[in-house]
Amino acid sequence: MTKAFHIRSDWREGDVERIVDLHRRGYEQEGGHHYGADFLDHVRHTVEEADIPSHPASRVWFAEMDGETVGCAAVVDRGDAGQLRWVVLTPETRGLGIGGKLLDAAMKHAEAQDWQSIYLETTDGLEASMALYKRLGFEIEVAEDRPLWHGGGRFLQMRRPL
């Protein structure tokens, strides 16, 4: 039996830390130095920089189950494009349809904006995420080695027209 979850899209006190904690929990199984303290500092910085409450076209969605935040996704207004950000689920909630609901809300919101496209930035090695992004119509437009939060790595930028 699938547990019930709900999605909220209002910004609340503590949401920066909720997003950081979701990334800690969501990526801890990936291991290695890639997703340690430097990664979490990078996530915190990007969330603070986006300043979601100050930009009406930017929005975040949180999935909550049994009083716990178990996933999130966001769209950040970048002028003529939106940026899909911070898509993450806790490991125990993967496969329950929560990620699909979060991404569906994000993509519907993006399609309602006056943007030409939506893009995302990621790194290689996240096969499940890549498959999901490709199913949503994102295509790789940049793939290059460059400095990342953990040192060098393969940076990927994907885009989908709206």
Secondary structure as the mmCIF struct_conf table of DSSP 4:
data_model
#
loop_
_struct_conf.conf_type_id
_struct_conf.id
_struct_conf.beg_label_comp_id
_struct_conf.beg_label_asym_id
_struct_conf.beg_label_seq_id
_struct_conf.end_label_comp_id
_struct_conf.end_label_asym_id
_struct_conf.end_label_seq_id
HELX_LH_PP_P HELX_LH_PP_P1 THR A 2 ALA A 4
STRN STRN1 HIS A 6 ARG A 8
TURN_TY1_P TURN_TY1_P1 GLU A 13 GLY A 14
HELX_RH_AL_P HELX_RH_AL_P1 ASP A 15 TYR A 27
HELX_RH_3T_P HELX_RH_3T_P1 GLU A 28 GLU A 30
TURN_TY1_P TURN_TY1_P2 GLY A 32 GLY A 32
HELX_RH_3T_P HELX_RH_3T_P2 HIS A 33 TYR A 35
BEND BEND1 GLY A 36 GLY A 36
HELX_RH_AL_P HELX_RH_AL_P2 ALA A 37 ALA A 50
HELX_RH_3T_P HELX_RH_3T_P3 ILE A 52 SER A 54
TURN_TY1_P TURN_TY1_P3 PRO A 56 ALA A 57
STRN STRN2 ARG A 59 MET A 65
TURN_TY1_P TURN_TY1_P4 ASP A 66 GLY A 67
STRN STRN3 GLU A 68 ASP A 77
BEND BEND2 GLY A 79 ASP A 80
STRN STRN4 ALA A 81 LEU A 89
HELX_RH_3T_P HELX_RH_3T_P4 PRO A 91 THR A 93
TURN_TY1_P TURN_TY1_P5 ARG A 94 GLY A 95
BEND BEND3 LEU A 96 GLY A 97
HELX_RH_AL_P HELX_RH_AL_P3 ILE A 98 GLU A 111
TURN_TY1_P TURN_TY1_P6 ALA A 112 ALA A 112
BEND BEND4 GLN A 113 ASP A 114
BEND BEND5 GLN A 116 GLN A 116
STRN STRN5 SER A 117 THR A 123
TURN_TY1_P TURN_TY1_P7 ASP A 124 GLY A 125
HELX_RH_AL_P HELX_RH_AL_P4 GLU A 127 ARG A 135
TURN_TY1_P TURN_TY1_P8 LEU A 136 GLY A 137
STRN STRN6 GLU A 139 LEU A 148
TURN_TY1_P TURN_TY1_P9 TRP A 149 HIS A 150
STRN STRN7 GLY A 151 PRO A 161
#
